[in-house]
Structures are given as C-alpha cells and as structure tokens.
C-alpha cells in the first residue's frame, strides 16, 4: 500500500490566514499556523489564495513564499490561477505542486499547458463534480498528478471513471471512517476542517491508522525501550535541544511509557519524579515540544532529543532554557560560524536602533542605502583582486569585510540570517 497523507489547508486573505473561503473575519498569523502544521505531523499543506485583485494576489504569493521559507514539509498552492504565469509564481514561491480549479471551463487548456511546461507531477485539479472527468478524463490522466476531491458523494463515480489518485475531503474526525476511506488504493490522503483545528492530534491519528495497517509517515523507532540502560529508578535521562539553534533547553527523565508515547504521538513526554506521573510537555502551558529526532548515547543510558519548542519557553520559570544559573565562565573567542554571524548581526542591529557616536556602522546607516551598496561593490572587487594573489590570508580579510558590509545591508533591509539560510537550504 502506498503511503497516505494527512493534508492541512491554509486559506490566505490579505497575507493573513482565515478559517475558510466564507469565514474571513478572524485572521491569524500565517507563519505561526504553518509552523504548527509543520511540527504536528501534517504531511502537506495546500495554500489557497483568496485574493480579489492583482495587488492582493502578489501579497498572498509573498505570504506563500514566506511559508515555504519557514517550514520543511511540502506545500501545494492554489486559488486565483488565471494563466501560466500564476502557476510559475506559485512554483517559484516554493510550492512543489499547484492545484487548478476543475470547475472552470478554461482549466483543461491551462492544465495541459502547465503540465507541458513544468511536469505532470506538479499539477493537481480540484473537483466537486465529475463533469470534467466525463468531458476530458483521458486528457486529465495524462496531465494531472492528483485530484483534490471536495465532495465525498462522488467518490464511487470517480473510481468508476478514472484511475487518477486523489485527496479526499473529510471534515469530521472519525478514525473508523478515515481508516475505511484510506483502504482505497486510489485515495492518497485526506484534508478537511478537523485537520486544520488547533486541537487535532494528528500524530495520534496517524499512529492509530498505522496500527490498522495503513501506511503513514510517522516515527518508527530503531531502538526499543529494552535496548536502553535505565538508572536505579528505572528511568533514562533526556537532554533536550532546540533543533534549529542547538541550544540546550532542559533535562528530564523518561520511563518506558513516556518513551513509547513520545514516539507514538511525536510530542516529548516525560516521567515527573516529583509528581510520580506521566506528563506531555506543554499539555497545560502550551509550550509543546515536537520531536525532530531522538538518539541514544554510546552507552545507551542517556537520550538526546532535538525538538521544535513552541513558544520558545522550555523552563517552568518562563525562561527559554533551564540552564541560566552561571557558576563559572572563562572569556573566549567564539569560533562557531553561526554564533559569530548571529552576534555580529545583533551588534549591527543594535547600532541601528541605538546609534553610537563615532561608529562606522552608524556612519553607513546615516549615509543611506546608496553608500552601503557602494561599499559592498568595493568590497566584492577587493575579494576578486585578493583571489588573484597567492596569499589566501588576503581573501580571508577581504571576505570578512564583505560579509560585514553585507550584514549592514541585511539589517537595513530587515533580512535575517535565518531567512538567508532557509533560502539556501531549499536550493
């Protein structure tokens, strides 16, 4: 059986997330929503552009681009696709697929054109009736990767009419119904209202479906609890680290039940030694830790968990990390490249907000963008000249100058290293 997908949807209005195409009043931060889906076990996000004019269309495309820079899971873009250029914009914004409206008369020609230009594997068509299948079923089969079926009443007709696989709308969370649906070889996944709900426990649903023999993308442990060496209390300590920054957040303990629950639901679960009970991190505070990886040390008696920390707070004191009580510290020169870039960027950013007399950085900010760009051009030229000389030290020196001036430009344009590294990671 092919792996099945749980698909979330984000409806975008004026660059913000709204509940549905007909419920536009309550608006949410689009990146916060996308990152929740990214962490919670969602396999794919369909981003629907609800724009009404070209200006809003461009704004929503930009929002989709920001989503793709922020998350790791794949996205599909749709809504307000009028021409091939709109398909290209969504793909260039980072979507791996686009979904075209099968109810529009012009869609079939656009599907053919888009498939010829970008490949069949990137094209989906949404339908709520089977008219387009009767009219152009063979042509769709040649040009479409999947269908997005918005009406469950037509599923029998679809499977009698075409072999195109599809994602089916399922608004209610009913594991038995979902299991039955996903038994179909033609259904590749489901989407619907319950999946978008903040209270939905997607990893638990996927674990339940896996238990029923449905192939899902969830955690499969390479080690079992019996492979680990417990302490005298039957516990294993767990060091918890932020998967992006690698900051150490906390130390906690697991028993067998906590270990198994962590793997099953994808949320860090611990055994509280003081309360003598199991606790899922964030169950009461909202500061959930979604698992990105879990590894054992060389002696199998300690675990290292890399997590996505919701809210940025791991400690019960309200601090990001539990490790903040300094005992001793020796001054040293930071050599970690990421930390160096972040530290220099922060200093430049502080200079812009809090100008300091005699600061060269403030001189550049005061002179404005043209001066900053002129210096970047000069420093780039210096790198070229240095590279023609045999001494590589000159390249190091000039590259450092260039990177400093580049960071001044980044601060001036409100571009962060995180955004740059996201873009590099996508290439």
KEMARDREN-31854 format. One record per residue (C-alpha): residue in three letters; x negated, y, z. Coordinates in steps of 0.1 Angstrom, whole numbers, plus 5000, padded with zeros to 4 digits. Each point is the difference from the previous one (the first is absolute). Layout:
! KEMARDREN-31854
residu	xx	yy	zz
ALA	X	Y	Z
...
//
This chain:
! KEMARDREN-31854
residu	xx	yy	zz
UNK	5000	5000	5000
UNK	4988	5035	4991
UNK	4993	5024	5029
UNK	5031	5022	5008
UNK	4999	5037	5008
UNK	5017	5022	5025
UNK	5004	5033	4983
UNK	5006	5034	5016
UNK	5014	5031	4983
UNK	4992	5036	5005
UNK	5023	5026	4985
UNK	4983	5033	4994
UNK	5016	5034	5000
UNK	4979	5032	4998
UNK	4970	4980	5011
UNK	5017	4986	5031
UNK	5015	4966	5007
UNK	5038	4998	5002
UNK	5022	4971	5010
UNK	5016	4993	4966
UNK	5010	5017	4967
UNK	5032	5011	5016
UNK	4987	5008	5035
UNK	4976	5029	4996
UNK	5004	5021	5031
UNK	4977	4981	5025
UNK	4965	5004	4987
UNK	4969	4982	5013
UNK	4962	5003	4995
UNK	4993	4979	4970
UNK	4965	4989	5010
UNK	5011	4990	5035
UNK	5027	4978	4985
UNK	4977	4985	4974
UNK	4974	4991	5026
UNK	5026	4984	5022
UNK	5009	4977	4970
UNK	4964	4995	4993
UNK	4993	4987	5035
UNK	5033	4981	5007
UNK	4997	4971	4975
UNK	5017	5016	4969
UNK	4986	4985	4968
UNK	5009	5028	4976
UNK	5016	5035	5000
UNK	5022	5013	4973
UNK	4999	5038	4999
UNK	5030	5017	4985
UNK	4997	5036	4987
UNK	5034	5017	5006
UNK	4989	5033	4984
UNK	5024	5022	4981
UNK	4975	5022	4981
UNK	4964	5000	4986
UNK	4986	5019	5030
UNK	5014	4975	5025
UNK	4990	4971	4978
UNK	4964	5011	5001
UNK	5003	5005	5038
UNK	5013	4965	5005
UNK	4973	4985	4977
UNK	4975	5017	5022
UNK	5016	4984	5031
UNK	4998	4966	4984
UNK	4964	5006	4993
UNK	4994	5008	5036
UNK	5018	4968	5011
UNK	4977	4980	4978
UNK	4969	5017	5014
UNK	5012	4993	5036
UNK	5010	4963	4998
UNK	4986	4966	4989
UNK	5032	4982	4988
UNK	5011	5003	4964
UNK	5027	5025	4988
UNK	5025	5003	4972
UNK	5012	5034	4988
UNK	5034	5008	4985
UNK	5027	5026	4996
UNK	5002	5029	4976
UNK	4980	4982	4973
UNK	5010	5016	4967
UNK	4970	4994	4978
UNK	4967	4981	4997
UNK	4982	5029	5017
UNK	5020	4994	5032
UNK	4989	4963	5000
UNK	4964	5011	4996
UNK	5003	5025	5029
UNK	5012	4974	5024
UNK	4973	4975	4990
UNK	4974	5027	5003
UNK	5014	5009	5034
UNK	4989	4965	5011
UNK	5032	4979	4994
UNK	4992	4965	4986
UNK	5035	4998	4985
UNK	5028	5023	4989
UNK	5038	4992	5000
UNK	5022	5013	4972
UNK	5038	5005	5003
UNK	5017	4972	4980
UNK	5033	5019	5000
UNK	4987	5027	4977
UNK	5003	4995	4962
UNK	4965	5013	4993
UNK	4983	4976	5024
UNK	4995	4971	4976
UNK	4979	5020	4976
UNK	4980	5015	5029
UNK	4994	4965	5014
UNK	4986	4989	4967
UNK	4978	5031	4997
UNK	4988	4998	5036
UNK	4992	4962	4998
UNK	4981	5005	4968
UNK	4980	5029	5015
UNK	4994	4988	5036
UNK	5008	4962	5000
UNK	5031	4980	5008
UNK	4987	4992	5035
UNK	5006	5037	5010
UNK	5036	5003	4989
UNK	5032	4993	5020
UNK	5036	5007	4991
UNK	5027	5007	5026
UNK	5035	4987	4992
UNK	5034	4998	5017
UNK	5018	4982	4972
UNK	4989	4976	4973
UNK	5008	5021	4969
UNK	4964	5007	4991
UNK	4993	4962	5003
UNK	5028	4992	4975
UNK	4988	5027	4976
UNK	4962	4996	5002
UNK	4992	4970	5022
UNK	4972	4986	4978
UNK	4984	5034	4995
UNK	5000	5006	5038
UNK	4984	4966	5006
UNK	4972	5010	4977
UNK	4994	5034	5016
UNK	5011	4999	5037
UNK	4981	4985	5030
UNK	5030	4999	5024
UNK	5035	5012	5004
UNK	5012	5020	5030
UNK	5036	4987	5005
UNK	5021	5024	5019
UNK	5032	4979	5001
UNK	5001	4965	5015
UNK	5032	4992	4982
UNK	4982	4996	4967
UNK	4972	4976	5012
UNK	5017	4969	4986
UNK	5005	5017	4966
UNK	4964	5011	5000
UNK	4987	4965	5006
UNK	5022	4987	4972
UNK	4990	5028	4976
UNK	4962	5005	5004
UNK	4969	4985	5016
UNK	4986	5035	5010
UNK	4991	4998	5037
UNK	5017	5026	5022
UNK	5000	5018	5034
UNK	5035	5000	5015
UNK	5018	5025	5022
UNK	5008	4986	5035
UNK	5012	5026	5024
UNK	5008	4978	5030
UNK	4974	4982	5022
UNK	5012	4965	4999
UNK	4972	4975	5000
UNK	5021	4971	4988
UNK	5014	5020	4971
UNK	4965	5013	4991
UNK	4985	4965	5002
UNK	5027	4987	4976
UNK	4994	5028	4976
UNK	4962	4996	5000
UNK	5004	4963	4992
UNK	5007	5011	4964
UNK	4969	4997	4979
UNK	5011	5031	4981
UNK	5003	5023	5030
UNK	4966	5015	5008
UNK	5011	5020	5030
UNK	5026	5021	5017
UNK	5005	5037	5007
UNK	5028	5018	5019
UNK	5012	5023	5028
UNK	4990	4977	5029
UNK	4964	4998	4988
UNK	4997	5038	5001
UNK	5013	5002	5036
UNK	4973	5009	5025
UNK	5012	4973	5023
UNK	4995	4972	4975
UNK	4975	4974	5011
UNK	4987	4990	4965
UNK	4972	4977	5013
UNK	5024	4980	5021
UNK	5023	4996	4970
UNK	4971	4989	4979
UNK	4990	4975	5026
UNK	5035	4986	5002
UNK	5001	4997	4962
UNK	4966	4983	5000
UNK	5012	4975	5026
UNK	5029	4992	4976
UNK	4975	4992	4972
UNK	5002	5034	4982
UNK	4965	5011	4989
UNK	4994	5035	5015
UNK	4970	5022	5003
UNK	4994	4998	5037
UNK	4972	4991	5024
UNK	4986	4964	4999
UNK	4975	4994	5028
UNK	4967	4984	4991
UNK	4996	4991	5037
UNK	5025	4988	5026
UNK	5001	5008	5037
UNK	4984	4967	5008
UNK	4969	5010	4981
UNK	4994	5029	5024
UNK	4983	4998	5034
UNK	5021	5016	5028
UNK	4988	5015	5033
UNK	5010	4986	5034
UNK	5034	5015	4997
UNK	5007	4984	4966
UNK	4996	5033	4982
UNK	4978	5014	4972
UNK	4989	5036	5000
UNK	5008	5021	4969
UNK	4980	5031	4989
UNK	5023	5022	4980
UNK	4986	5023	4973
UNK	5016	5025	4976
UNK	4997	4984	4965
UNK	4993	5034	4983
UNK	4978	5019	5024
UNK	4985	4969	5018
UNK	5005	5018	5033
UNK	5003	4976	5029
UNK	5035	5005	5015
UNK	5005	4976	5029
UNK	4993	4967	5015
UNK	5029	4976	5009
UNK	5006	4962	5004
UNK	5019	4974	4982
UNK	5014	4966	5011
UNK	5012	4974	4975
UNK	5034	5015	4996
UNK	4987	5035	4994
UNK	4975	4987	4975
UNK	5027	4981	4980
UNK	5024	5029	5002
UNK	4974	5024	4987
UNK	4994	4979	4969
UNK	5037	4993	4995
UNK	5014	5036	5002
UNK	4968	5019	4990
UNK	5001	5022	5031
UNK	4974	4999	5028
UNK	5015	4980	5029
UNK	4982	4996	5033
UNK	5004	4984	5034
UNK	5003	5025	5028
UNK	4979	4988	5029
UNK	5016	5024	5024
UNK	5036	4994	4990
UNK	4995	4964	4992
UNK	5020	5003	4968
UNK	4996	5002	4962
UNK	5001	5034	4985
UNK	5001	5012	4964
UNK	4979	5032	4998
UNK	5023	5029	4993
UNK	5032	4983	5008
UNK	5009	5027	5025
UNK	4976	5028	4991
UNK	5004	4998	4962
UNK	4962	4998	4996
UNK	5000	4967	4982
UNK	4968	4984	4988
UNK	5004	4983	4967
UNK	4975	4972	4993
UNK	4976	5004	4971
UNK	4975	4973	5010
UNK	4993	4977	5030
UNK	4966	4983	5003
UNK	4982	4979	5027
UNK	4965	5006	5011
UNK	4972	4975	4997
UNK	5009	4982	5033
UNK	5038	4999	4993
UNK	5006	5017	5033
UNK	5008	5036	4989
UNK	5022	5014	4973
UNK	4995	5032	4979
UNK	5032	5015	4987
UNK	5001	5027	4973
UNK	5033	5018	5001
UNK	5020	5029	4987
UNK	5008	5020	5031
UNK	5034	5017	4997
UNK	5001	5035	5015
UNK	4962	4999	5005
UNK	5004	4992	5038
UNK	4987	4967	5013
UNK	4995	5009	5037
UNK	5028	5002	5026
UNK	4985	5033	5011
UNK	5010	5015	4967
UNK	4965	5001	4986
UNK	4991	4985	4967
UNK	4975	4975	5015
UNK	4998	4985	5035
UNK	4962	5006	4999
UNK	4995	5036	5010
UNK	4984	5000	5035
UNK	4964	5008	4992
UNK	4973	4984	5022
UNK	4967	5008	4982
UNK	4992	5015	4966
UNK	4968	5005	4982
UNK	4999	5025	4972
UNK	4992	4985	4967
UNK	5002	5009	4963
UNK	5031	4986	4984
UNK	4991	4977	4971
UNK	5034	4985	4991
UNK	5008	5016	4966
UNK	5037	5003	5006
UNK	4995	5015	5034
UNK	4975	5025	4986
UNK	5023	5011	4972
UNK	5029	5003	5025
UNK	4979	5020	5025
UNK	4987	5024	4974
UNK	5034	5004	4984
UNK	5015	5008	5035
UNK	4973	5027	5006
UNK	5007	5016	4966
UNK	5038	4998	5007
UNK	4994	5017	5034
UNK	4980	5028	4985
UNK	5029	5008	4976
UNK	5024	5002	5030
UNK	4976	5016	5024
UNK	4975	5021	4981
UNK	4966	5005	5015
UNK	4978	5030	4993
UNK	4970	4993	4978
UNK	5014	4966	4989
UNK	4991	4990	4964
UNK	5031	4980	4999
UNK	5022	5030	5009
UNK	4980	5020	4973
UNK	5012	4975	4974
UNK	5036	5001	5012
UNK	5000	5038	5001
UNK	4987	5001	4964
UNK	5027	4977	4989
UNK	5005	4971	4976
UNK	4980	5014	4971
UNK	4968	5003	5022
UNK	5006	4965	5013
UNK	5003	4986	4965
UNK	4970	5019	4988
UNK	4979	4984	5029
UNK	5013	4965	4992
UNK	4989	5005	4963
UNK	4966	5012	5011
UNK	4995	4971	5024
UNK	5011	4975	4974
UNK	4974	5014	4976
UNK	4974	4997	5028
UNK	5008	4963	5003
UNK	4994	4995	4963
UNK	4967	5018	5002
UNK	4989	4981	5031
UNK	5009	4967	4983
UNK	4974	5007	4973
UNK	4972	5001	5026
UNK	4984	4968	5014
UNK	5006	5009	5036
UNK	5034	4987	5011
UNK	4999	5022	5031
UNK	5009	5029	4978
UNK	5032	4982	4989
UNK	5009	4994	5036
UNK	4995	5036	5009
UNK	5020	5014	4971
UNK	5027	4974	5003
UNK	5005	5011	5036
UNK	5003	5036	4990
UNK	5026	4990	4973
UNK	5020	4979	5025
UNK	5001	5029	5025
UNK	5013	5024	4974
UNK	5024	4974	4987
UNK	5014	4997	5036
UNK	5004	5038	5001
UNK	5021	4997	4968
UNK	5020	4971	5015
UNK	5009	5021	5031
UNK	5009	5030	4979
UNK	5023	4978	4979
UNK	5013	4979	5030
UNK	4986	4968	4986
UNK	4988	4974	5026
UNK	4974	4972	4999
UNK	5029	4976	5007
UNK	5018	5011	4968
UNK	4968	4998	4979
UNK	4991	4965	5014
UNK	5036	4988	4993
UNK	4996	5011	4964
UNK	4967	4982	4997
UNK	5015	4969	5015
UNK	5027	4999	4973
UNK	4975	5001	4972
//
